[in-house]
């Protein structure tokens, strides 16, 4: 086994005594010494100034120095090492004087042959090793990022590191010497709460036994896990929301099939009935109820869906109106909402679900600020041009054309200190249990991810104004009036219609026949494929549902394209995921029609398909179409070109 080599300075002018001491040291088992010898004070002082030493043995009587003066002079150079003093004459008074001058031991030369010198030297070396071990332990504990507290068996704090002072908000002078106790058993990990004023931190504590400065003690290692707990809670919440999203997606698909059947039949009944017939009022009420049900389903998806969606051309005023309709029934009677929209506003390329979250956060915070005294909430949308000078004063913003969304309330406002932290994660001014502190940090992150920025102005007692900037899109999206009299004429074109719901196949046949198309319908995608394989050229276009048992819409599209690559295909669905849109683009579909839809929606999209078929559309062009029913009816259509 490897032995430690100790470096010893032997200051002795008598060669015989020096050899005798060296011989005794060599006989100590388990120890190895490297001995530096000096026969005078002068040579000893040179070695003391240069060598790294563990201890020294000093003869007080040297040729150039005598008595206690010798000890004083060597200790003046090296007070960090222990000196064992040797003397030819021994007295109790001389021994006490040497110890008082800093010697660790005083031994008569007559005892060199005994074990007194070796025992004294071993004590010195072991004590130094313990001191060095303690120093290394202190360095390790001081550098530990976890809080460390050492307590003796009486419960008195003997040591704390800087991390502990930071966690508990204490000073070392205040902490060390305090009486505390640990309820945690050795080897166990317990969770503790650490309060600093009105702030609460969660920590995990682990206690072990050790020897501290030669006495039994306990060491507590305390790790702040507040952020980990919050992240774990967020992950759990995210998992719940993901599960809710999957459930909502399934429910939405089924309900939208039902709503499509109801809405389609209502529209046919409206067309078949005289305008002034009493039944028109009842049919209108049914239509409005279906629209409200569709809005409710969309709100469920907005609430539950957490994944980042593909951005699309989005107009902010309709989004604001949707949020206002959603929150208005829950507002206190003394809070009033006013909306102001500029005319001819361009769209922005955005994720509508994320912008919905942004608006809901801002509106919720504004209402909370006015719930006691009441007030006015004003939401405005306009556009502005930001030049380079303005952009230099606004974080993360480049010069250009921007859509501005302003949310202003007349609530209690915020002071300057609060304003400095409102975008910090987990910062909240709401009472415990009323807010997570994530709302505005999420708002800031979403707006920044969309290439915009957020500015805020507030004064205590004067309300708060948030202004959000979104880059204006360099394309147009138009709202086209939807009128039955302008429905497209199918001119006898043959449509293959596939949906696993018999009611929807029947409805599709009736609607398309009304528009002048010839329709062959199937509820079994395999049967539809077989009919197509027998006569692929007899069909001018295919309309298929996305979610069907046995064969999905995408599987059917691939099989149809294997038979006839150029056949125009439209897909219908009540719930479209971002990966569905990507698959639709990859397969070169001509459009996705979202349920519930109307006769006008279907006819318009088919008319677009046959119009585009003359100009060889790019494979990854796709049109998403969804009815936006209002009075008069309108439909918003946005084309995505080249995957953008």
C-alpha positions as CSV (number, residue, x, y, z in Angstrom):
1,X,0.0,0.0,0.0
2,X,1.3,3.4,-0.9
3,X,2.5,5.5,2.1
4,X,2.4,9.2,2.7
5,X,5.8,10.8,2.6
6,X,6.2,13.5,5.3
7,X,8.7,16.3,4.9
8,X,10.6,17.0,8.1
9,X,13.2,19.6,8.9
10,X,15.8,18.4,11.5
11,X,17.7,21.4,13.0
12,X,20.5,19.8,15.0
13,X,24.3,20.6,15.1
14,X,25.3,17.3,16.7
15,X,25.7,14.7,13.9
16,X,25.3,11.8,16.3
17,X,22.0,13.1,17.7
18,X,20.8,13.8,14.1
19,X,21.6,10.2,13.0
20,X,20.0,8.8,16.1
21,X,16.8,10.7,15.4
22,X,16.8,9.7,11.7
23,X,17.2,6.0,12.7
24,X,14.2,6.1,15.1
25,X,12.0,7.8,12.4
26,X,12.9,5.1,9.9
27,X,11.6,2.5,12.3
28,X,8.1,3.9,12.5
29,X,5.8,1.5,10.6
30,X,3.5,3.0,8.0
31,X,5.3,6.3,7.8
32,X,8.0,7.5,5.4
33,X,10.0,10.7,5.9
34,X,12.0,13.0,3.7
35,X,14.4,14.6,6.1
36,X,16.0,18.1,5.5
37,X,19.0,18.6,7.8
38,X,20.3,22.0,9.1
39,X,23.2,22.4,11.5
40,X,22.8,26.1,12.0
41,X,20.1,28.7,12.4
42,X,21.2,30.3,9.1
43,X,20.9,27.2,7.1
44,X,17.6,26.3,8.8
45,X,16.1,29.7,7.9
46,X,17.1,29.2,4.3
47,X,15.3,25.8,4.1
48,X,12.3,27.2,6.0
49,X,12.0,29.9,3.4
50,X,12.1,27.5,0.4
51,X,10.8,24.0,1.3
52,X,7.3,22.7,1.7
53,X,7.4,21.1,5.2
54,X,5.1,19.2,7.5
55,X,7.0,19.7,10.8
56,X,10.4,20.5,12.3
57,X,12.5,19.2,15.2
58,X,14.6,22.1,16.7
59,X,17.6,22.0,19.0
60,X,17.7,25.2,21.0
61,X,21.5,25.2,21.2
62,X,23.0,26.0,17.8
63,X,26.4,27.5,16.8
64,X,24.8,30.8,15.8
65,X,21.8,30.9,18.2
66,X,20.9,29.8,21.7
67,X,17.8,29.4,23.8
68,X,14.3,30.7,23.2
69,X,15.6,33.2,20.7
70,X,16.2,30.3,18.3
71,X,12.5,29.3,18.6
72,X,11.3,32.8,18.1
73,X,13.3,33.4,15.0
74,X,12.3,30.2,13.2
75,X,8.6,30.7,14.1
76,X,8.8,34.3,12.7
77,X,9.6,32.7,9.3
78,X,7.2,29.7,9.5
79,X,4.4,29.9,12.0
80,X,2.3,27.5,9.9
81,X,4.2,24.4,10.9
82,X,4.7,22.7,14.2
83,X,8.1,22.7,16.0
84,X,9.1,20.0,18.5
85,X,11.8,21.5,20.7
86,X,14.9,19.5,21.9
87,X,17.2,20.6,24.7
88,X,20.2,19.1,26.5
89,X,18.9,20.5,29.8
90,X,15.3,20.0,31.0
91,X,13.2,21.9,33.5
92,X,9.5,22.4,33.9
93,X,9.9,26.2,33.7
94,X,11.9,25.9,30.4
95,X,9.2,23.5,29.0
96,X,6.4,25.9,29.9
97,X,8.3,28.8,28.3
98,X,8.8,26.8,25.0
99,X,5.1,25.9,24.8
100,X,4.2,29.5,25.5
101,X,6.5,30.6,22.6
102,X,4.6,28.3,20.2
103,X,6.3,25.0,20.4
104,X,4.0,22.0,20.2
105,X,6.2,19.9,22.5
106,X,9.4,20.1,24.6
107,X,11.6,16.9,24.9
108,X,14.9,16.4,26.6
109,X,17.7,14.9,24.5
110,X,18.1,12.2,27.1
111,X,14.7,10.8,26.0
112,X,15.5,10.6,22.3
113,X,16.1,6.9,22.5
114,X,12.6,6.4,24.1
115,X,9.4,6.7,22.2
116,X,8.7,10.2,23.4
117,X,10.0,11.9,20.3
118,X,8.4,9.5,17.8
119,X,5.0,9.7,19.7
120,X,5.1,13.4,19.8
121,X,6.0,13.6,16.1
122,X,3.2,11.2,15.1
123,X,0.7,13.2,17.1
124,X,1.8,16.4,15.3
125,X,1.5,14.7,11.9
126,X,-1.9,13.2,12.6
127,X,-3.2,16.4,13.9
128,X,-2.1,18.2,10.8
129,X,-3.7,15.6,8.6
130,X,-7.0,16.0,10.4
131,X,-6.7,19.8,10.1
132,X,-6.0,19.5,6.3
133,X,-8.9,17.1,6.0
134,X,-11.2,19.5,7.8
135,X,-10.0,22.3,5.5
136,X,-10.7,20.3,2.4
137,X,-14.1,19.4,3.8
138,X,-14.8,23.1,4.4
139,X,-13.8,24.0,0.9
140,X,-16.1,21.3,-0.5
141,X,-19.0,22.3,1.6
142,X,-18.5,26.0,0.9
143,X,-18.5,25.3,-2.8
144,X,-21.5,23.1,-2.7
145,X,-24.4,24.6,-4.6
146,X,-26.9,23.0,-2.1
147,X,-27.4,24.6,1.3
148,X,-25.3,22.9,4.0
149,X,-25.8,23.2,7.7
150,X,-23.7,21.4,10.4
151,X,-25.2,21.0,13.8
152,X,-23.6,19.4,16.9
153,X,-25.5,16.9,19.1
154,X,-26.8,19.8,21.3
155,X,-28.5,21.3,18.2
156,X,-26.1,24.3,17.9
157,X,-25.3,25.4,14.4
158,X,-21.5,25.1,13.8
159,X,-21.3,25.7,10.1
160,X,-23.3,27.1,7.2
161,X,-22.2,27.7,3.6
162,X,-23.1,30.6,1.4
163,X,-25.9,28.6,-0.3
164,X,-27.6,28.2,3.0
165,X,-27.4,31.9,3.8
166,X,-29.0,32.7,0.4
167,X,-31.8,30.1,0.8
168,X,-32.8,31.2,4.3
169,X,-32.0,34.9,3.9
170,X,-29.7,35.0,7.0
171,X,-26.2,36.3,7.8
172,X,-23.5,34.0,9.0
173,X,-23.2,35.9,12.3
174,X,-27.0,35.4,12.9
175,X,-27.0,31.8,11.9
176,X,-24.0,30.2,13.5
177,X,-24.6,29.5,17.1
178,X,-28.4,29.3,16.8
179,X,-30.2,26.3,18.4
180,X,-32.1,24.3,15.8
181,X,-33.2,20.7,15.3
182,X,-33.7,18.3,12.4
183,X,-36.8,16.1,12.4
184,X,-35.4,14.0,9.5
185,X,-33.8,10.7,10.3
186,X,-30.4,9.9,9.0
187,X,-30.5,8.5,5.4
188,X,-34.1,9.8,4.8
189,X,-35.0,12.6,2.4
190,X,-37.8,14.9,3.6
191,X,-39.5,17.9,2.0
192,X,-39.4,21.2,3.9
193,X,-40.9,24.7,3.4
194,X,-38.6,27.7,3.6
195,X,-40.3,31.0,4.1
196,X,-38.6,34.4,3.4
197,X,-41.0,37.1,4.1
198,X,-44.1,36.4,1.9
199,X,-42.2,34.1,-0.4
200,X,-42.3,30.3,0.0
201,X,-39.6,27.9,-1.3
202,X,-39.8,24.1,-1.3
203,X,-36.6,22.2,-0.5
204,X,-35.5,18.6,0.0
205,X,-33.3,17.8,3.1
206,X,-30.9,14.9,3.6
207,X,-29.2,14.3,7.0
208,X,-26.0,12.3,7.6
209,X,-23.8,11.9,10.7
210,X,-20.1,13.0,10.7
211,X,-17.4,14.1,13.0
212,X,-16.9,17.9,13.2
213,X,-13.8,19.3,14.8
214,X,-13.3,16.1,16.7
215,X,-16.9,15.8,18.0
216,X,-20.0,14.0,16.7
217,X,-22.4,16.1,14.6
218,X,-25.1,16.1,11.9
219,X,-24.8,17.5,8.4
220,X,-28.0,18.6,6.6
221,X,-27.8,19.0,2.8
222,X,-30.8,21.1,1.6
223,X,-31.6,21.4,-2.1
224,X,-34.1,24.1,-3.4
225,X,-36.5,22.2,-5.6
226,X,-39.1,24.9,-6.1
227,X,-38.5,25.3,-9.8
228,X,-38.4,21.5,-10.4
229,X,-41.7,21.2,-8.5
230,X,-43.3,23.9,-10.7
231,X,-41.9,22.3,-13.9
232,X,-43.2,18.9,-12.8
233,X,-46.6,20.5,-12.1
234,X,-46.6,22.2,-15.5
235,X,-45.7,18.8,-17.2
236,X,-48.5,17.1,-15.4
237,X,-50.9,19.9,-16.4
238,X,-49.6,19.7,-20.0
239,X,-50.2,15.9,-20.0
240,X,-53.8,16.5,-18.8
241,X,-54.4,19.1,-21.5
242,X,-52.9,16.8,-24.1
243,X,-55.3,14.1,-23.0
244,X,-58.2,16.5,-23.0
245,X,-57.1,17.6,-26.5
246,X,-57.3,14.1,-27.8
247,X,-60.7,13.6,-26.2
248,X,-61.9,17.0,-27.5
249,X,-60.7,16.0,-31.0
250,X,-62.7,12.8,-31.0
251,X,-65.8,14.5,-29.6
252,X,-65.5,17.3,-32.1
253,X,-65.3,14.9,-35.1
254,X,-68.5,13.1,-34.0
255,X,-70.4,16.2,-33.1
256,X,-69.4,18.0,-36.3
257,X,-70.8,15.1,-38.4
258,X,-74.1,15.6,-36.6
259,X,-74.0,19.4,-37.0
260,X,-73.2,19.1,-40.7
261,X,-76.2,16.9,-41.2
262,X,-78.5,19.3,-39.3
263,X,-77.1,22.4,-41.0
264,X,-77.1,20.9,-44.5
265,X,-80.7,19.8,-44.2
266,X,-81.7,23.2,-42.8
267,X,-80.1,25.0,-45.7
268,X,-81.9,22.8,-48.2
269,X,-85.2,23.3,-46.3
270,X,-84.6,27.1,-46.4
271,X,-84.0,27.0,-50.2
272,X,-87.1,24.7,-50.8
273,X,-89.4,26.9,-48.7
274,X,-90.9,30.2,-49.8
275,X,-89.0,33.2,-48.2
276,X,-92.1,34.5,-46.4
277,X,-93.2,31.1,-45.1
278,X,-93.5,30.8,-41.3
279,X,-91.1,27.9,-41.3
280,X,-88.2,30.1,-42.3
281,X,-88.1,31.7,-38.8
282,X,-87.9,28.2,-37.1
283,X,-85.2,27.1,-39.6
284,X,-83.2,30.2,-38.9
285,X,-83.3,29.5,-35.2
286,X,-82.1,25.9,-35.8
287,X,-79.3,27.3,-38.0
288,X,-78.2,29.8,-35.3
289,X,-78.3,27.0,-32.7
290,X,-76.0,24.9,-34.9
291,X,-73.6,27.9,-35.3
292,X,-73.5,28.3,-31.5
293,X,-72.8,24.6,-31.0
294,X,-70.0,24.9,-33.6
295,X,-68.5,27.8,-31.8
296,X,-68.6,25.9,-28.5
297,X,-66.7,23.0,-30.1
298,X,-64.1,25.4,-31.4
299,X,-63.7,26.9,-28.0
300,X,-63.2,23.4,-26.5
301,X,-60.4,22.8,-29.0
302,X,-58.9,26.2,-28.3
303,X,-58.9,25.5,-24.5
304,X,-57.5,22.0,-24.7
305,X,-55.1,22.0,-27.6
306,X,-51.5,22.8,-26.5
307,X,-49.3,21.9,-29.4
308,X,-47.9,24.7,-31.7
309,X,-50.1,24.8,-34.7
310,X,-49.2,25.8,-38.3
311,X,-49.6,29.5,-38.8
312,X,-52.2,30.8,-41.1
313,X,-53.4,34.2,-42.4
314,X,-55.4,35.5,-39.4
315,X,-57.5,38.7,-39.1
316,X,-57.4,40.0,-35.5
317,X,-60.9,41.6,-35.3
318,X,-62.9,38.3,-35.7
319,X,-60.6,36.8,-33.1
320,X,-61.2,39.7,-30.7
321,X,-65.0,39.3,-31.3
322,X,-64.8,35.6,-30.5
323,X,-63.0,36.2,-27.2
324,X,-65.4,39.0,-26.2
325,X,-68.4,36.7,-26.9
326,X,-66.7,34.1,-24.8
327,X,-66.0,36.3,-21.7
328,X,-69.0,38.7,-21.8
329,X,-71.4,36.3,-20.0
330,X,-69.0,36.0,-17.1
331,X,-68.2,39.7,-16.7
332,X,-69.2,41.6,-13.5
333,X,-72.1,43.9,-14.2
334,X,-69.9,47.0,-13.5
335,X,-67.3,46.1,-16.2
336,X,-68.0,47.2,-19.8
337,X,-66.2,46.1,-22.9
338,X,-65.8,48.3,-26.0
339,X,-64.1,47.2,-29.3
340,X,-62.7,49.5,-31.9
341,X,-61.4,48.2,-35.3
342,X,-59.8,50.1,-38.1
343,X,-61.0,49.5,-41.6
344,X,-59.1,47.6,-44.4
345,X,-56.8,45.9,-42.0
346,X,-54.3,43.3,-43.4
347,X,-54.0,39.9,-41.9
348,X,-51.0,38.6,-39.9
349,X,-49.5,35.1,-40.3
350,X,-50.2,33.6,-36.9
351,X,-51.4,30.7,-34.9
352,X,-55.1,31.6,-34.0
353,X,-55.1,29.3,-31.0
354,X,-52.0,30.9,-29.5
355,X,-53.4,34.4,-30.2
356,X,-56.6,33.3,-28.5
357,X,-54.6,32.5,-25.4
358,X,-52.9,35.9,-25.6
359,X,-56.2,37.7,-25.7
360,X,-57.8,35.6,-23.0
361,X,-54.8,36.3,-20.7
362,X,-54.9,40.0,-21.2
363,X,-58.7,40.3,-20.9
364,X,-58.8,38.1,-17.8
365,X,-56.1,40.3,-16.1
366,X,-57.9,43.5,-17.1
367,X,-61.2,42.2,-15.7
368,X,-59.5,41.1,-12.5
369,X,-58.0,44.6,-12.1
370,X,-61.6,46.1,-12.3
371,X,-63.6,43.6,-10.5
372,X,-64.0,45.6,-7.3
373,X,-64.5,49.2,-8.6
374,X,-65.8,48.3,-12.1
375,X,-64.6,50.2,-15.2
376,X,-64.1,50.1,-18.9
377,X,-62.2,47.6,-21.0
378,X,-61.3,48.8,-24.5
379,X,-59.9,46.5,-27.1
380,X,-58.6,48.1,-30.3
381,X,-57.0,46.8,-33.5
382,X,-55.3,49.1,-36.0
383,X,-52.1,49.1,-38.1
384,X,-49.0,51.2,-38.2
385,X,-45.7,51.6,-40.0
386,X,-42.6,51.3,-37.7
387,X,-39.5,53.1,-39.1
388,X,-35.9,52.3,-38.0
389,X,-35.9,55.1,-35.4
390,X,-39.1,53.8,-33.7
391,X,-37.8,50.2,-34.0
392,X,-34.6,51.1,-32.2
393,X,-36.6,52.0,-29.1
394,X,-38.8,48.8,-29.2
395,X,-37.3,45.4,-28.2
396,X,-37.2,42.6,-30.8
397,X,-38.9,44.8,-33.4
398,X,-37.7,45.4,-37.0
399,X,-38.9,48.3,-39.2
400,X,-42.0,47.4,-41.2
401,X,-45.8,47.3,-41.3
402,X,-47.5,46.0,-38.1
403,X,-50.9,45.2,-36.8
404,X,-51.4,46.6,-33.3
405,X,-53.7,45.1,-30.7
406,X,-54.3,47.3,-27.8
407,X,-56.0,46.2,-24.5
408,X,-56.7,49.1,-22.1
409,X,-58.4,49.0,-18.8
410,X,-59.4,51.6,-16.2
411,X,-58.4,49.3,-13.2
412,X,-56.1,50.0,-10.3
413,X,-52.9,50.0,-12.4
414,X,-49.4,49.0,-11.4
415,X,-46.4,50.8,-9.8
416,X,-42.9,50.9,-11.4
417,X,-41.5,48.0,-9.4
418,X,-44.4,45.7,-10.4
419,X,-44.0,46.7,-14.1
420,X,-40.4,45.6,-14.0
421,X,-41.4,42.0,-13.2
422,X,-44.7,41.4,-14.9
423,X,-43.2,39.3,-17.7
424,X,-41.1,37.2,-15.2
425,X,-42.2,33.5,-15.0
426,X,-44.2,32.8,-11.9
427,X,-44.6,36.5,-10.9
428,X,-48.1,37.3,-9.9
429,X,-49.9,40.0,-7.9
430,X,-52.9,37.8,-7.4
431,X,-53.6,36.1,-4.1
432,X,-52.5,32.5,-3.6
433,X,-54.7,30.2,-5.6
434,X,-55.9,32.8,-8.1
435,X,-53.0,32.9,-10.5
436,X,-50.0,30.9,-11.6
437,X,-47.8,33.9,-12.6
438,X,-47.4,32.4,-16.1
439,X,-49.9,34.4,-18.0
440,X,-48.0,37.5,-19.1
441,X,-44.7,35.5,-19.6
442,X,-46.7,33.3,-22.0
443,X,-48.2,36.4,-23.7
444,X,-44.7,37.8,-24.1
445,X,-43.3,34.6,-25.5
446,X,-46.1,34.0,-28.0
447,X,-45.9,37.6,-29.3
448,X,-42.1,37.4,-29.6
449,X,-42.4,34.0,-31.4
450,X,-44.7,35.7,-33.9
451,X,-42.0,38.3,-34.7
452,X,-43.7,41.0,-32.6
453,X,-43.3,42.7,-29.3
454,X,-45.3,43.9,-26.3
455,X,-45.3,47.4,-24.7
456,X,-47.1,48.3,-21.5
457,X,-47.9,51.5,-19.8
458,X,-49.5,51.7,-16.3
459,X,-49.7,54.0,-13.3
460,X,-51.1,53.3,-9.9
461,X,-54.8,54.3,-10.0
462,X,-54.8,55.1,-13.7
463,X,-55.3,51.7,-15.3
464,X,-53.1,49.7,-17.7
465,X,-52.5,49.7,-21.4
466,X,-50.9,46.7,-23.3
467,X,-50.0,47.2,-26.9
468,X,-49.1,44.2,-29.0
469,X,-47.4,44.4,-32.4
470,X,-47.7,41.7,-35.0
471,X,-46.1,41.8,-38.5
472,X,-48.6,42.5,-41.3
473,X,-48.8,39.6,-43.8
474,X,-47.8,40.4,-47.4
475,X,-50.9,38.6,-48.8
476,X,-54.6,39.3,-48.7
477,X,-57.4,37.2,-47.3
478,X,-60.9,38.2,-48.4
479,X,-64.4,37.7,-46.9
480,X,-66.7,36.6,-49.7
481,X,-70.5,37.0,-49.3
482,X,-72.2,33.6,-49.4
483,X,-75.6,33.7,-51.2
484,X,-77.6,30.8,-52.4
485,X,-78.4,32.5,-55.7
486,X,-74.7,32.6,-56.5
487,X,-74.1,28.9,-56.0
488,X,-71.9,27.3,-58.6
489,X,-73.3,25.2,-61.5
490,X,-71.9,21.6,-61.6
491,X,-72.8,21.2,-65.3
492,X,-73.2,17.5,-64.9
493,X,-69.7,16.8,-63.6
494,X,-69.5,13.4,-61.8
495,X,-68.5,13.5,-58.1
496,X,-67.4,10.4,-56.0
497,X,-68.6,11.2,-52.4
498,X,-67.3,9.0,-49.6
499,X,-68.2,9.3,-45.9
500,X,-68.8,6.6,-43.3
501,X,-72.0,8.4,-42.1
502,X,-75.0,7.4,-44.2
503,X,-76.8,10.6,-43.3
504,X,-73.9,12.7,-44.7
505,X,-73.7,10.7,-47.9
506,X,-77.4,11.3,-48.5
507,X,-77.0,15.0,-47.6
508,X,-74.0,15.3,-49.9
509,X,-75.9,13.7,-52.8
510,X,-78.9,16.0,-52.3
511,X,-76.7,19.2,-52.0
512,X,-74.5,18.4,-55.0
513,X,-77.4,17.3,-57.1
514,X,-79.0,20.7,-56.3
515,X,-75.8,22.4,-57.6
516,X,-76.0,20.4,-60.9
517,X,-73.5,17.6,-60.2
518,X,-73.9,13.9,-60.7
519,X,-73.1,12.1,-57.4
520,X,-72.1,8.5,-56.6
521,X,-71.9,8.0,-52.8
522,X,-70.4,5.4,-50.6
523,X,-70.2,4.8,-46.9
524,X,-67.5,2.1,-47.3
525,X,-64.1,3.5,-48.6
526,X,-63.1,0.1,-49.9
527,X,-66.2,-0.1,-52.0
528,X,-65.6,3.4,-53.3
529,X,-62.1,2.5,-54.3
530,X,-63.3,-0.6,-56.1
531,X,-65.8,1.5,-58.1
532,X,-63.1,4.0,-58.9
533,X,-60.7,1.3,-60.1
534,X,-63.4,0.0,-62.5
535,X,-63.9,3.4,-64.1
536,X,-61.4,6.0,-62.9
537,X,-62.1,8.4,-65.8
538,X,-65.8,8.6,-65.2
539,X,-65.2,10.7,-62.1
540,X,-64.3,14.4,-62.3
541,X,-63.5,14.9,-58.6
542,X,-63.6,13.0,-55.3
543,X,-64.9,14.3,-51.9
544,X,-63.9,12.0,-49.0
545,X,-64.1,12.2,-45.2
546,X,-60.8,12.1,-43.2
547,X,-61.7,9.8,-40.3
548,X,-63.3,6.5,-41.4
549,X,-63.1,3.0,-40.0
550,X,-61.2,0.4,-42.0
551,X,-59.5,2.9,-44.2
552,X,-58.6,6.5,-43.4
553,X,-59.2,9.4,-45.9
554,X,-55.4,9.7,-46.5
555,X,-55.1,5.9,-47.2
556,X,-58.0,6.2,-49.7
557,X,-56.4,9.2,-51.4
558,X,-53.1,7.3,-51.9
559,X,-55.0,4.4,-53.4
560,X,-57.0,6.6,-55.7
561,X,-53.9,8.5,-56.8
562,X,-52.2,5.2,-57.6
563,X,-54.9,4.5,-60.1
564,X,-55.3,8.1,-61.4
565,X,-52.7,10.6,-60.2
566,X,-54.5,13.7,-61.6
567,X,-57.9,13.2,-60.0
568,X,-58.9,16.3,-57.9
569,X,-59.6,15.4,-54.3
570,X,-61.3,17.4,-51.5
571,X,-61.2,16.2,-47.9
572,X,-63.8,17.0,-45.2
573,X,-63.3,16.7,-41.5
574,X,-64.6,18.1,-38.3
575,X,-61.2,18.2,-36.7
576,X,-57.9,18.9,-38.5
577,X,-54.5,18.5,-36.8
578,X,-51.4,20.2,-38.0
579,X,-50.0,16.8,-39.2
580,X,-53.2,16.3,-41.2
581,X,-52.6,19.6,-43.0
582,X,-49.0,18.5,-43.8
583,X,-50.2,15.2,-45.2
584,X,-52.8,17.0,-47.3
585,X,-50.1,19.2,-48.8
586,X,-47.8,16.2,-49.4
587,X,-50.6,14.3,-51.2
588,X,-51.5,17.4,-53.2
589,X,-55.2,17.7,-52.1
590,X,-57.1,20.6,-53.6
591,X,-58.7,21.6,-50.3
592,X,-60.0,20.7,-46.8
593,X,-63.6,21.5,-46.0
594,X,-64.2,21.9,-42.3
595,X,-67.4,20.6,-40.8
596,X,-70.1,21.8,-40.3
597,X,-70.4,23.2,-43.8
598,X,-73.1,24.4,-46.0
599,X,-74.3,24.0,-49.6
600,X,-72.6,27.2,-50.5
601,X,-69.3,26.2,-49.0
602,X,-69.2,22.9,-50.9
603,X,-70.2,24.5,-54.2
604,X,-67.7,27.3,-53.9
605,X,-64.8,25.0,-53.2
606,X,-65.7,22.7,-56.1
607,X,-65.9,25.7,-58.4
608,X,-62.4,26.7,-57.2
609,X,-61.1,23.2,-57.8
610,X,-62.4,23.0,-61.4
611,X,-61.3,26.5,-62.1
612,X,-57.7,25.8,-60.7
613,X,-57.6,22.5,-62.7
614,X,-57.1,24.5,-65.9
615,X,-53.9,26.1,-64.5
616,X,-52.0,23.0,-63.1
617,X,-51.8,23.9,-59.4
618,X,-48.6,23.2,-57.5
619,X,-48.6,20.0,-55.5
620,X,-48.4,21.6,-52.1
621,X,-51.0,24.2,-52.7
622,X,-54.0,23.6,-50.5
623,X,-57.1,25.5,-49.6
624,X,-58.7,25.4,-46.2
625,X,-62.3,26.5,-46.1
626,X,-64.6,27.0,-43.1
627,X,-67.9,28.7,-42.9
628,X,-68.2,31.8,-40.7
629,X,-71.9,32.3,-40.3
630,X,-73.2,35.7,-39.5
631,X,-75.8,38.0,-40.8
632,X,-75.5,38.2,-43.8
633,X,-73.7,34.9,-44.2
634,X,-70.0,35.1,-45.0
635,X,-67.2,32.6,-45.6
636,X,-63.5,33.2,-44.9
637,X,-61.2,31.5,-47.4
638,X,-57.4,31.6,-47.2
639,X,-55.1,29.9,-49.8
640,X,-51.8,28.5,-48.7
641,X,-49.3,28.6,-51.6
642,X,-46.1,26.6,-51.8
643,X,-46.4,25.5,-48.2
644,X,-46.5,29.0,-46.8
